[in-house]
């Protein structure tokens, strides 16, 4: 059972952080590769008595810094894209549906003042409060109790 939980949690983490993990592994491999190339260059410079070793360290650190900035920038871009997608998926919330309904009503009232009966029925089915808007007077439960007591 414990192994099953580990597999499920690993799958969930992989699905959520796949790009971050892959890019982090690529960054670590790239830093290691640049370090190995620099180490080879230092061995070559020592055998040939080359004096430009200081510049090689500056280039190595510059390449590492660029790689880290690319890693951070790519992950930031992916996170922003995922956030936009999740914002689009959350448009099914009740508040968002009400706002969309109001916007549609504003657009429809300015576009077509003469409504057809089929359009009114479809809008009434979309709007759960349409019946309440047509009532002359709205009464609460307390109003009904007071009215009932007055009748008795």
PyMOL commands that set and color helices and strands:
alter all, ss='L'
color gray80, all
select helices_A, chain A and resi 2-48+53-92+94-111+117-126+130-134+141-151
alter helices_A, ss='H'
color red, helices_A
deselect
rebuild
show_as cartoon
